[in-house]
């Protein structure tokens, strides 16, 4: 694959099994919201470097009776594609919520702004915890939903969100997966907590990625997976600096550019 930035087209070499043909109901702008989001969610949820859950297109019942916390369920991945680039805009996201719904999780709890409640629930969240509340209140509300939480996908990757996950786990502890390294201080303080950070490049996880991407055309066509909200920043390459500024302000949507303009 040609690795240049802000391209209208990319060359695909031996990675055709890590792509999907767009169905007629998905536009190019829709599609621009998906690759990084799919890759990150796939590695975090379904690769052995992350949680290692069964592929949802092969086993849709794994999550029955289970709960998971998604810290930052409306988080914006942004323009550039590297989930390690900014802890404040780390990852995702409504895409992970959709995958978790496909996996059959009973409780998909996300922390986000109260203003995004309709958004995250439309993508699969069952409960929203207002992230502006004190940490202790958030933990109390999470434990009221599920006192035996074992899984937390931290899309923000800060010490605060790591701590939220650690304090929300049940007595047997749990696993935090994040796009950024889990705080050493948190892991030292909470002995029952494990942490894993992931790299979401599909070429680094070809087997699990191919099993997801191979089902993506039908999933998009049937509405099982929906593109993420976005706004087009007009002006092409000449407005890249402005577009990056728009990413910093974005909340609950991705920023799409047309480099050919």
N, C-alpha and C positions, 0 to 999 in steps of 0.2 A: 504494500500500500504506500502511495506517495505521501510523505509526512509533512509537506508544506502546510502552512497555516492559512486560514481564511480562503479556502479554495471553493470554486463553484463545483468542480468535479474532482474525484480522486481515482487513482488507478488501483484496481484490485488484482493482486497476483494469485497466490495460492490460498487466499483467505476467503474464497467465495462461500465457504460453509459458515462464515462468521458474519454473513449479511443476509438480508431478506428482500425479496421483491415487494414493492409497494402495491397494495391492492388499490382499486379505483377510488375507494372512499378515504384515502389518505393522501393529502397534498404534499408537495415538497417541503413547504414550511412546517406542516405537521411533523414530517419525518425528521426535520432538523432538530426537533426536541428530544428525539429518542435514543440515539446510539450511546451517549455517555450514561444516560439514565439506565438503560437496559443493562449495559455492561457492569455498572456499579452494583445494581440490585442483584444481578445474576451471580456475581462473585460473592457478594456479602451473604446472600441467602442460600445459594445452591452449590457453591464450590467448597471443597474441603478446607480451603484457606479461610473461609468464613464460618457460617453455621453448619453448612453441609446438609441442609434439608433436602429431601427428595425433590427432584424436578417436578414442578406443579402440573406439567402436561402429561406426566407419567403416573403421578400419585397425587390426587387432589384431596386426599383425606388425612394427610399427615397432621394438619393443624387442628383436627377435631378435638375439642376439649382443652386446647392449649391457648396460651396468651403470649403476646409479644408487645414490647414497648418500642415505638419508633420516635426517637427524640428529634424533632425538626421535620415533621411530616409534610410541611409545605415548603421546605428549604429549596432555594433556587440553585441549580447547578451552574447556571450562567452561560457565557458565550464560549469559553475556551475548552473545555473537555478534560482538564486535569483536576480530579477531585481532591488532590493534595494541596492545591494552590492557595486556598483561603479557608481557614477554619470557620469564618463567619458565613461563608457561602458554600460550605462543603458539599453535602450531597443529600441527597434527595428526598424523600420526595414522594409525590403522588404515584410514581411508577412502582416503587417498592410496596406501597399500599395495595396496588392492584395485584401484584404477584402474591402477596400474603393472603389476599382474598381468594385467589385461585388455589392456594395451598390449603384452604379450609380452616384458617385460624378462627377460633371462636371469638376472641377478644383481640382487636388490633387497636391498641391505645397509642395515640400520638400527642406530643406536646407541640403546640403551635399558637400563633396569635388567634384570639377568639374570632377575629374578623375572617379567618380562613376556615371556620368550622364547616360551612356548606361545601367548600372546595374539597377538603380532606375526606369528608364523609361520602362525597360523590365518587371518590376514587377508592373507597374501601375501608376507611377507618370506621370503627364502631364507637369509639369514644375519643373526645378531644379534651385534653387538659390544658388550661390556659397557662401559657409559659410565663405570663407576667406575675403570676401568683408566687408567694414565697415558696422556696424549695420544700419546706416541711409540709406545706399545704398540698403541693403537687404530689408528694410521696403518699400522703394520707389518702388522697383521692384515688391514686393508682392502686394502693393496697385494698381499698374498699371494693374495687372492681375485681382484682385477682390477688389474693394473699400469697400465692405460691409462684409468682413470676420467676421465670428462668432465662428469658431471652430479652436482650435489648440491642436494637440496631441504632447506633448513635450517628445521625446524619450531620451533626454539628461538630462533634469531636473536641469539645472544650472540657476543661476540668469540671466545670459546673454540671454539664450534661452527663459526664461520666459519674459524678457523685450522685446525681439524681437516679441514674440506673442502679448503681450499687445499693443505695438506700431503699430502692423499690423492690429489690429481689426478696423472695421468700427465705425461710430459714435455711434452706439447702444451698442458697447462693445462686449464681447464674453466670452467663457469658455475655460480655459486651463485645460487639463487633463494630468497628469504626473505620472510616477512610483515613483517619489520622491516628497516630499512636495513642493508646489508652494511657491516661496519666499514671505514672509510676507511683505517685503519692497516693492516689486512690486505691491502686492494687495493693499497696503496702498496708493501708489502713483497713481495707476490707478483705480479709484473708479468704473469704468464701467466694470471691469474685475473680473470674478469669477475663482476660482481654486479648483481642486479636485485632490487628489493623490490616487492611487489604490494599492491594494494588489492582485496579479494575481493568487493566488492558486485556482484551480478549485473547490476544496472541500468547499471553502468559498462562491462560487457562483454556486451552483450545477444546478440550473434551467437554467440559461443562458448558462452555459458551456455545458450542455447536449444537448441543441438545436443546438449548433455549432458542437460538436464532433459527434453527430449522423449523420451529413451530410458529415463528413470529408472523409470517404472512397470513396464515389462517386466523391467528389470534387477533390481528388487527382488522381483518376483514369481518370477523364475527363480533367485534366489539369487546372481546375479553380483555384486550389491552387497548387503551385509548391514548392518543398523543397528549402531551402536557400543555397547559396553557402557555401562551407566548404573546409577545408583542414584536412587531417588525420595526427595527430602527433603520430608517431610510437613509440613503446617501452612499451606500457601498463602502469601498475601502477608504475613501476620503473621510468618512465619519467614524472610523474604528475607535478613535480616542473617545469620542462622545458615546459610542455604544458601550465601551467598557465602563464609562461613568454611569451609564444606565443600568448596567449589571449590578453595580454597587448599591443602587437604590431599589432594585427589583425585589419583590416579595410575592411569592405565590405564582410566579410565572417566569419563563425563560425569555431571553432576548435573542432574536434571530436577525441576521443581516443578510443582504444580497450582495456578495462581493462583486458581481458582474455589473452592478448599476454604475 
